[in-house]
């Protein structure tokens, strides 16, 4: 089910096959019971439990009792910190120290300017190809590019009769930085708008406990500020710092 995504991520800590797919499934939506996972994979819960047990023994997955209504309780599975660490992140510690020094000496606008650099590179490299594509194909390619960068992105088309689409980002390759520097999230939103060539609205945010970031692309989605000005990310960061 998720094999294309695990291939693009280059495997997970040496895991491939069902166990790698289980890790990806839990990363995208957790906690999940063995029954729920079985429905996603088209397998029985019992068939998956031995894989889940092996992942637990490796310290990557944990389970907790899940009591819902009448009947015997089941167990819901989620990733441990070690399991989360299998998913791509940029070099966090060194970058965080450098950004903290920069923010202290020059302010949040300088931090945002540095964070824009990597997104600027990606946007410039992709521009010739993206510019020649119609909107739907462009968004699909942006999701592929983001996944190649470690973001585990997917596109959900709009329902019949509705405009726009949804971009879901299940893994943040910069999550260690974003937790300390909200400027990273402002820059991400601004450059996503540039990449897809349409306004984007963040409708769910990992930092709010949602487990993933979700963007409405085009259409009339509501729920957050419209992004589309990469240079404005630095201004937004300054405003947030002064608020």
N, C-alpha and C positions, 0 to 999 in steps of 0.2 A: 504493500500500500504506500509506504513512504520510501521505497527503495531509491527512487531518483534523488530524493533529498539527502539520504545518507551517502550516496555515491558522490554528490557534489560537496558534501562536508568531508569527504575523504576517509570515511569510517570514523568510529568513535572509540578511541583508546584501544584499538585492535579488535573491537567487536564488529561483526558483520552479521548478516542474516537476521533471524527473528529477534535476537537479543538487541542488536543495534536498532531495529525497527521499534522495539518496545521502549527503548530509551528516548527515541524521537517522539513517539506517541505520548509519553509521559511529559516530555518537555513542552509539547504543544497544548496539553490539557491535563492537568493533574489537580487533585488525586483522581485515580480511576480504579474501579474494581476489576477483578479478573474477568468478570462477566462482560463488563463494558468493553474491555480490551478485546475479548474474544469476538464480540460483535463487530468491532472495527477490522479485525484480522480475518474474520470468517472461520475462526477456530473455536473449539470448546474452551471453557475456562480452565478445565483440568489440563488441557494440552499446553496452556501458557504458564501454568503455575510452576512447572519445573524450571522454566526459563527465568521466571521472576525470582524463584528461590535462589538460583545461581547468581543472579544479579545482586540479591540481598547479601549473599555470602561474600561477594566482592565489595560490599560496602557502598554500592551505587544506588540501591533502591531500598526503601523502607515501607512498612505497611502499618496501618492503624485501623482499629475497629471502626466500622461504619454502620451505625444503627439507624435504620430508616423504617418507621412504621412497625407493623406487626411481622413477626417471623424471626428466623435466626439471623444474627448479625453477619455481615460480610466484612471483607477487609479491603480497604482502599490503598492503592500504591502510589507513591510519589518518589521523586528523586531526592537523594541526600545531597549535601554540599559537594561531596566527591563526584556524584553523578552530574550535578550542574556544571562542574568544572571541566567535564569532557567537551562541552560545547565551546566553540571558538570565542576567545577574548583577545583583545590586543594586549600588549605589554602594559599592564596596569600600574604597577608600583612605581616604576621610574617616571612614567608620564604623569601620574598623579602628583608626585613630588614637584616635578617641573612646573605643572600648571598651578599648584598652590603657591609656589614662589612668584610666578608671573602674576597671579591675581592679587597677591599681597602688594606687589610693587607697582603694578600698572592697572589693576582693575579687571572687571569681568569682560569688558569689551576686548581686551587683549587676549583673554582665554578663548573667547568665541572665535577670534580671528585665527588663532592657531588651530582650533578644531575644524574650522572651515577648510583648512588646507587639504586634508585627505578627501573630503567630499568634492572639493573643487577638482582634484585630479580625476576622480571617478567620472564626474560630470563631463569634463573636457574629453576624456578618452572615449566615452560612450556617445557623445554628441553627434558625430557623423552618421552613425548607424541609427540612433534613436530618432533623429530628425527626419529620416526618410520613411518612418513607419506610421501607419494609421494609429489612432489612440489606443485601441484595444490591444494590438500587437506590441505597441510601445510599453504599455503597462506590464504585459507579460514578460517582456525582456528585462525590464527594470527589476522585477521580482527575481528573475534568474541571476542577474548581476548581484543583487543584494545577497542572495543565497550563497553565491560563490565567495562573497566577502565574509560569510559566516553568520548572516542574519536570519536564515530560515524563513524566507518570505514566500507568501502565496497570494494569489488573486482570487477573490470571490466575486463573480459577476453579479450585477444588479438583478433583482427580480424582474420578471416580465412587466414591461410598461414603465419601469423606473429608469432614471438616468444615473450615470456614474457607475462606480464599482468600489470594492473594498480591498484594501491592501493590508494583510495581516503579517506582522513581524514577530515570530515566535521566539527568536533568540537575539539578544542584543550583544553584538561583538564588542561593544564599548560599555557594557553594563557597570563594570567596576568604576569607570570614569563618570558615567551618568549619575550614579548614586551620590557622588561627591560634587559634581559640577553640572547643575541643571542646564547650563549653556549648551551642553552636548545635545540635549533633546531639542532645543530651539534650532540649532544648526541642522540637525537631522531633518526636521519637518520642512525647513526652508529649502534644503537641497532636494528632498523628495519631490517637491513641487516643480523644481527646475528639471529634474530627470523625467518626470512623467508628462511635463508640458501642460499641466492643469492645476487648478487650486486643490490643495489637500486640507482636510480637517481631521485632527486627531480626535477620535471618539472613544478611545480607551488607552490607558497609559500604564505601562509596567510599574512605574514608580508609585502608582496609586494602589498597587496590589492586584492588578488585573491578570498578571501572568504573561501578558503580551501587549504590544502596541498595535492599535488598529487605526487605520486612516481611511476616511471617505475620500474618494478621488473623483473630482468633477461633480456633476449633479448638484443637489441642494442639501447635502448632509449637514447636520447641525451638531453642536456639542463641543465646539472649541474654536479658537481663532484660526482663520484661514492663513495658510503659509504660502509664500511664493516669492519672498525677497531674501536671498541668502545674505546679502549685506545687512539686512534688517535684523538678523539674528543677534548681532553684537548690540544693536540698540535695545532689543528686547531684553537681553541679559542685563544691561545696565539698568533698565527700568525695573526689572525684578529685584535687583540688588538694592535699589533705592526705595522700593516699596516698604 
